[in-house]
Amino acid sequence: MEPPAPSPEAPPAGPGKVRYVVYISLGWFFVGLAFLGALLPLLPTTPFLLLASAMFLKSSPRLNRWLLGTRLFGPFLRDWQRHRGVRRRVKITAVVLLLVVGGASIAFADVAWPIRAVVCGILLIGLVVVLRLRVIDDEPTPIADVTALEPVVVVEGNLVRVEDSNSQLPRSDA
């Protein structure tokens, strides 16, 4: 009788087990940093999510699937993996939060001016990074009925007229 095949999620035996434990531990460490980054404006979220996903891919595909399926982090990761970008609302939210929370920190924190200058520099770097991210537009809504774009014949009593349904579409007369 043959021994059962090891589960793909089971940690490997021998020296591979140390690597497995290190990758799993790093993955959870980066998930924790990403969670803190979602709460703190100066700590980035996305790089830590990408690192966590990479660590889970090397150690536990099940944990990577879990991470991709979470409500908090999943959409960002899936957008990044599919399109290498972020949604417009995510970008706008990030910029607004950076400006509001970072600006409030600079304005109201009771710290020396050199520290305010450092915080301002970090905020500017964060803004540059966020503003350079590629924007993914939401999928265009498909046209339900293509035939609606063709001329329509309308019969009203003895009158017959042809209406151009394209007249509702914007024209580019440039």
N, C-alpha and C positions, 0 to 999 in steps of 0.2 A: 504494500500500500504506500502510495506517494504522500509526502507531507504536503499540506495545503500551501498554495502559493501565497507569498506575503501580500498583505493589503497594500495598495499604492499609497495609503496614508500612514502606514506603519513606519516608524523610524527605522532607518537601516541599521544593521548590526555592524559592530566593529568601528573603524575610524570614521566612517561616514556618519555615524550617530552624533559625533561631536559637531560636525558641520551642520547637520540637521538642527540640533539644539541651538547653535549659534544663529542660524538663519531665522528660526522661529522666534528666538528672543529678540533679535534685532527688528524683526517684523512688528512685534508687539510694542517695542520701544518706539518705533517710528509712528505707529498708530497713536500712541499716547501723545507724542509731540504734535502730530497732526490735529488731534483733538484740542490740545492747548492752543495751537495756531488758529483754530476756528474761533476761539474765545478771545485771544490776545491779538491786537492789531499789528504788533511789530514782529510776530512770529509767523512765518509762512506756513501754509497748510499743504499746498499742492506738492512741493518737493518731498515732504515727508510721506505723503500718501503714495507717491510714485516709488519711493524707496521701500515702503512697507509692502507694496504690491510685488516688487521685484524679489524681496526676501521670501515672501510667501510662495511665489512662483517656483523658487528654488527648493523650497522645503515642503510646502503643503498646498497643493492646488485647491483643496477644500477650503482652506482659510482665505485664499485669494478670491474664490468664488463668493465667500461670505462678505469680504470687504467690498467687492464689486456690487453686491446686493444690498448694502446698507443704505438707509435713506439719507444719512448725513454725507457720506463720502462717495457712494456708488456713482451718482450721476457725474460728478467731476472726473472720476477715474475713467468711466466709460467714454465720456466725451474726449478726454485726453488720448486714450488708447485708440479710439476710432478716427479722430480728426486732428489730433495734436493742437487743440484749441479749447476755448471756453465759450459759453453762451454769453450773449450781450448783457443780459440781466445780471449774470455773475460778475462780469467785468465792471459794470456800473456800480453794483453793490460794493465790490472791493474798493473801488476808487472813493466812493462816498464814505465808507467806514474809515478808510485810511485818513481822509481829510478831516472828518469830524472828530474821531477819537484821537488821532495824532495831533490835530490842531488844538484840541482841548487839553491834551497832555502837555503840550508846549506852553500854552497860555496860562494854565491854572496850576501846574506843578510848582511846588516851592523848592526849586533846585537852582543851582548856579547856571549862569549863561553858557559856559562850555558844555555842560551836559545837555542843555536845550539845543545847542548847535549840533551835537552828536545825534540827538533824537531827530532833529530836522533833517540831517543828512541821511539817516536810515529811512525816514519817511520818503524822501525824494528818490532814494534807490528803489524802495518798494513801489512807488508810483511809476517809475520808469519800467520796472519789470512787468507790472500789471498792464500798463498801457501798450506794451509791445506784444502782449499775448494775442494770438490770432483769434478772431471772433468767428464763432460758428453761428450762422443764422439758423433759425428754426426751419424745419422742412417746409417748403412752400405747400400750401394747401392745393391738392390736385383739383383740376376742373372736373366737376362731376359729370357734365354732359357736354362733350365737345361739339355736338351738333347745335348747341345753343349759340355758338359763335358764327353760324352761317346765317345768311339772310332768311327772314321769316316772312311767309306769305300770310296775311291776315285778311279774312273774308268777313265783311260786315254787311249783311243784306245784299244789295246789288253792287257794293263797292269792294274792290280788291286792291289792296295796297301791299307793298313790299317794305318791310322795316329792316334796317341794318342793325342787328343785335350788337355788332362791333362798335356802334356809336357810344356805347357805355364804357368802352375801354379807353384809357388815355392814349392820345396820339402823340407821335414824335414827328413833328414837321420840320425838324432841324435840317 
